[in-house]
């Protein structure tokens, strides 16, 4: 029922910046922990950044100081600002919505379709 749509990917030179967006529909963004994952060719999918319902963030060590995730609950949108991009950041980036098990419902996950980020000269 929850739909996630990523946008903002593309081709950028090393050292450049991109901002990815994830639009959530079918439910309120405010009740989900949101994660950004990426998968490069021949590699496993990895968690890049995460932001909780309370606004706390976590980052993969390789992107700390370069990437920032934020959320705008009023717009049902989560963002990933990517600065100082490196060729090794090249991957398909996926948005994930997660809600932990509670008295009021079971654990839940939803995924977007992914957006390609290519960092190259």
N, C-alpha and C positions, 0 to 999 in steps of 0.2 A: 504493500500500500504506500509506503514511503518511497518517493522518487528523488534521486540525487543526480544532478547534471553538472559536470565540471566544464569549465571554460577557461580560456586565457593562455593555453599552451601555444607553442610555436617554436620558431628557430631564432636563436639569439647568439651573439658572439660571446666568447669567454670574457668574464668581468661584467657582463650586462645583467639586466634585471627583468623579471617577469612577475606578474601577480595572477595567481590562479584563484578562481571563484568556484564555489560549490553551492548551488541553489537547491534548497530542500523544499519539497512540496508534499502534500498529503498528511502532514503532521507538523507540529510545532518544533522548530529547531531547539528551543530552550530546554527540552527534556533529554537531549542526547549529548553524550560525549562524542566529539568529532575528531576523526583522525585523517591524516594524509599519509598514504602509502605510495611507494613507487616500485616499479619492476623494470630493470634494465635487461636488454637481450642476454639470454644465457644465465641470468641470475635469479635468485629467489626474490619474492616480494618482501619489502622491508618497511617498517614503520619509520616515517620521516618526522612527523610532528603530531601532537595531540593537544586538544584543548577540552577541558571538562566543562560541565554545566556551570560551575562557579568561576570559570575563566582561568584556572590554573593551566599552565602549558608544560609540555615535555618535548625534547628534541633529540633526534639521533645525533651522536657526537660529531659526525662528519658535517653537519649543517649548522651546528651551534654558532651563533654570532653572525650568520649569513641569512638564515630563514626566520620568518616570524609568522605565526598563525594567530588569527583573531576571528571573532565572531560578531555578527550583527543580528541579534535575535529578532529585531523588528523587521528586518528584510529577509529573514530566514536564509541567511547566507553566511558561509564561512570562507575565509581567505587564507591563502598562503603567499606571503610576500617573499620572493626569492631574489637575493642580491648577491653580487660577486660570484656569479654562476661559473661553474667549472665543467669541462667536458664530461667528467665522471658523474655529473648530475643528470645526464641524458637518460631518460626513462619515460615510461608511461606512468602518469601520476593519477592515483585513485582517491576519491573521497569516501569515507566510511562514517556511518552513523551507528552508534552503539548505546544500548541501554542495559544496565545490569539487572539481574533478577532482584525483585523486591516483593513485598507483600502484594503489590498491585499488578504484577505482570511477570512474565518470563523474560529471560535474556533475549535480546533482539539485535540483529545486525542488518544493515542495508548498505549497498555499494553502488557507486556511480559507474559509468561506462569507461572512464579514463580519458585523459587528455595527454597528447604527446608533447614532451619538452625535449628539444634538441639543442645542445650547446656546442657550437662548432664555428670555426672560421670559414 
